[in-house]
């Protein structure tokens, strides 16, 4: 009987070893720099803990779905991963500061609600009407004075510079939705402007939940 129990226990241990996988990766801060002295844990049974001195980590786990958490004194991150077979799985983590302003940024969404769409359409119609009235006024003035008096035009700030200014006003980072509040432009246009700034190396965009956080490069 004892031999049978030992054999069953041995087979169970062997089965776990065969189906084991390795989850590994690196931990970064919000500026995408590796974080040192970071504490990690994975909710296996029992839980596994690891303190990474260089920002890299590795866990050996059986097949299943797990949540890996990383934390320092100032920031934390939590990501879920599904292990369906043995092998190597890569999961990098980005730590976000733990304070109310950051929570507010993450809680926002870039999704356009129906009421936002109709409000944008109403604003667009209003701009068109104002533009027509201004055009009529200009034509009337030209007709009355028979000539257009030259005026001095100040240097206009481009939309890209305005986006950079908004991000600076928000402390060097802002959500895409927050940026759009400062412009009478569509969501697609704002996204294209941010993409252009990203390609120029001026900003970087980090996906968080359903929204994006735009960070001004130093």
C-alpha positions as CSV (number, residue, x, y, z in Angstrom):
1,X,0.0,0.0,0.0
2,X,2.8,2.4,0.9
3,X,4.5,1.6,-2.4
4,X,1.3,2.5,-4.3
5,X,0.9,5.9,-2.4
6,X,4.6,6.7,-3.1
7,X,4.1,5.9,-6.8
8,X,1.0,8.1,-7.1
9,X,2.8,10.9,-5.4
10,X,5.8,10.5,-7.7
11,X,3.5,10.6,-10.8
12,X,1.8,13.8,-9.5
13,X,5.1,15.5,-9.0
14,X,6.3,14.3,-12.4
15,X,3.0,15.6,-14.1
16,X,3.5,19.0,-12.6
17,X,7.1,19.1,-13.8
18,X,6.2,18.1,-17.3
19,X,3.5,20.8,-17.6
20,X,5.6,23.5,-16.0
21,X,6.4,26.8,-17.8
22,X,8.6,29.8,-17.2
23,X,7.3,33.3,-17.0
24,X,10.0,36.0,-17.2
25,X,10.4,39.6,-18.1
26,X,11.6,43.0,-16.9
27,X,10.1,45.8,-14.8
28,X,10.1,49.4,-16.0
29,X,9.1,52.8,-14.6
30,X,6.8,55.3,-16.3
31,X,9.9,56.6,-18.3
32,X,10.6,53.1,-19.6
33,X,13.8,52.8,-17.5
34,X,14.5,49.5,-15.7
35,X,13.6,49.5,-12.0
36,X,16.0,48.0,-9.4
37,X,15.1,46.5,-6.0
38,X,11.5,45.7,-7.0
39,X,9.4,43.1,-5.2
40,X,7.4,40.7,-7.4
41,X,4.9,38.0,-6.6
42,X,2.7,35.5,-8.5
43,X,-0.4,33.9,-7.2
44,X,0.5,30.2,-7.6
45,X,-0.3,27.8,-4.8
46,X,1.6,28.5,-2.7
47,X,2.5,32.1,-3.8
48,X,6.0,32.8,-5.1
49,X,7.9,35.9,-4.2
50,X,11.0,37.4,-5.8
51,X,13.1,40.6,-5.2
52,X,14.8,41.7,-8.3
53,X,18.0,43.7,-8.0
54,X,18.4,44.5,-11.7
55,X,14.8,44.7,-12.9
56,X,14.6,41.2,-14.4
57,X,12.5,38.3,-12.9
58,X,11.6,34.7,-13.6
59,X,8.9,32.4,-12.2
60,X,8.4,28.7,-12.8
61,X,4.6,27.9,-12.9
62,X,2.3,25.1,-13.9
63,X,-0.4,25.5,-16.6
64,X,-3.1,28.1,-15.5
65,X,-3.9,31.8,-15.3
66,X,-1.9,34.0,-12.9
67,X,-1.6,37.5,-11.8
68,X,1.9,38.9,-11.4
69,X,2.4,41.9,-9.2
70,X,5.4,44.2,-8.9
71,X,5.9,47.0,-6.4
72,X,8.3,49.5,-4.9
73,X,7.7,52.1,-2.2
74,X,6.4,54.6,-4.7
75,X,4.8,52.6,-7.6
76,X,3.2,49.3,-8.5
77,X,1.9,47.2,-11.4
78,X,-0.4,44.2,-11.8
79,X,-0.8,42.1,-15.0
80,X,-2.6,38.8,-15.8
81,X,-1.1,36.1,-17.9
82,X,-2.5,32.7,-19.1
83,X,-0.1,29.7,-19.3
84,X,-1.7,27.1,-21.7
85,X,1.3,24.9,-22.2
86,X,4.9,24.4,-21.2
87,X,7.5,26.8,-22.5
88,X,8.8,30.4,-22.1
89,X,6.3,33.3,-21.6
90,X,7.5,36.9,-21.6
91,X,5.6,39.6,-19.5
92,X,7.1,43.0,-19.0
93,X,5.6,45.3,-16.3
94,X,5.4,49.1,-16.2
95,X,5.1,50.6,-12.7
96,X,2.8,53.6,-12.2
97,X,3.0,56.0,-9.2
98,X,0.4,55.5,-6.5
99,X,-1.3,58.8,-6.0
100,X,-4.7,60.3,-6.8
101,X,-3.7,62.3,-9.9
102,X,-2.4,59.2,-11.6
103,X,-5.6,57.3,-10.6
104,X,-7.6,60.0,-12.2
105,X,-5.6,59.8,-15.4
106,X,-5.9,56.0,-15.6
107,X,-9.6,56.1,-14.9
108,X,-10.4,58.1,-18.0
109,X,-11.3,56.6,-21.3
110,X,-10.6,57.7,-24.9
111,X,-13.9,56.2,-26.1
112,X,-16.3,58.6,-27.7
113,X,-19.7,58.5,-26.2
114,X,-22.8,59.3,-28.3
115,X,-23.4,62.6,-26.4
116,X,-19.8,63.6,-27.0
117,X,-20.3,63.0,-30.7
118,X,-23.4,65.1,-31.0
119,X,-21.9,67.9,-29.0
120,X,-18.9,67.9,-31.3
121,X,-21.2,68.1,-34.3
122,X,-23.0,71.1,-32.8
123,X,-19.7,72.8,-32.1
124,X,-18.7,72.2,-35.7
125,X,-21.9,73.7,-37.1
126,X,-21.4,76.7,-34.8
127,X,-17.8,77.2,-36.1
128,X,-19.1,77.0,-39.6
129,X,-21.7,79.7,-39.0
130,X,-19.2,82.0,-37.2
131,X,-16.8,81.5,-40.1
132,X,-19.5,82.4,-42.7
133,X,-20.4,85.6,-40.7
134,X,-16.8,86.6,-40.5
135,X,-16.3,86.0,-44.2
136,X,-19.4,88.2,-45.0
137,X,-18.0,91.0,-42.7
138,X,-14.7,90.9,-44.5
139,X,-16.3,91.1,-47.9
140,X,-18.4,94.0,-46.7
141,X,-15.4,95.9,-45.4
142,X,-13.5,95.3,-48.7
143,X,-16.5,96.5,-50.7
144,X,-16.8,99.7,-48.6
145,X,-13.2,100.8,-48.5
146,X,-12.3,99.4,-52.0
147,X,-9.1,98.1,-50.8
148,X,-7.8,95.7,-48.2
149,X,-5.6,97.4,-45.7
150,X,-2.5,95.2,-45.1
151,X,-2.2,94.1,-41.5
152,X,0.5,92.5,-39.5
153,X,0.0,88.9,-38.7
154,X,1.6,87.6,-35.6
155,X,3.4,84.3,-35.7
156,X,0.8,81.5,-35.2
157,X,1.5,78.6,-33.0
158,X,1.1,75.3,-34.8
159,X,-1.3,72.7,-33.4
160,X,1.6,70.5,-32.6
161,X,3.1,73.2,-30.4
162,X,-0.3,73.6,-28.7
163,X,-0.4,69.9,-27.9
164,X,3.1,70.2,-26.3
165,X,2.0,73.2,-24.4
166,X,-1.1,71.4,-23.0
167,X,1.1,68.4,-21.9
168,X,3.5,70.8,-20.1
169,X,0.6,72.5,-18.4
170,X,-0.5,69.1,-17.1
171,X,2.9,68.5,-15.5
172,X,4.6,66.6,-18.4
173,X,1.9,64.0,-18.9
174,X,-1.8,64.0,-19.9
175,X,-4.3,61.6,-21.2
176,X,-5.3,61.8,-24.9
177,X,-8.8,62.7,-23.8
178,X,-7.5,65.6,-21.7
179,X,-5.6,66.9,-24.7
180,X,-8.6,66.7,-27.0
181,X,-10.6,69.0,-24.6
182,X,-8.3,71.9,-25.6
183,X,-8.9,71.5,-29.4
184,X,-12.0,71.7,-31.6
185,X,-10.7,68.7,-33.6
186,X,-11.8,65.1,-34.0
187,X,-10.4,62.2,-32.0
188,X,-8.7,60.9,-35.2
189,X,-7.0,64.2,-35.8
190,X,-5.7,64.4,-32.2
191,X,-4.4,60.8,-32.5
192,X,-2.5,61.7,-35.8
193,X,-0.9,64.7,-34.1
194,X,0.3,62.7,-31.2
195,X,1.6,60.0,-33.5
196,X,3.6,62.7,-35.4
197,X,5.1,64.0,-32.1
198,X,5.9,60.4,-31.1
199,X,7.7,59.8,-34.4
200,X,9.8,63.0,-33.8
201,X,10.8,61.7,-30.4
202,X,9.1,64.6,-28.6
203,X,6.5,62.4,-26.7
204,X,5.8,58.8,-26.0
205,X,2.5,57.1,-25.7
206,X,1.7,54.4,-23.0
207,X,-1.4,52.3,-23.3
208,X,-3.3,52.0,-20.0
209,X,-6.7,50.4,-19.9
210,X,-8.9,51.8,-22.6
211,X,-6.9,55.1,-22.8
212,X,-3.5,56.4,-23.6
213,X,-1.2,58.5,-21.4
214,X,1.0,60.9,-23.3
215,X,4.4,61.7,-21.7
216,X,6.7,64.5,-22.7
217,X,10.2,63.3,-23.3
218,X,12.8,65.2,-21.3
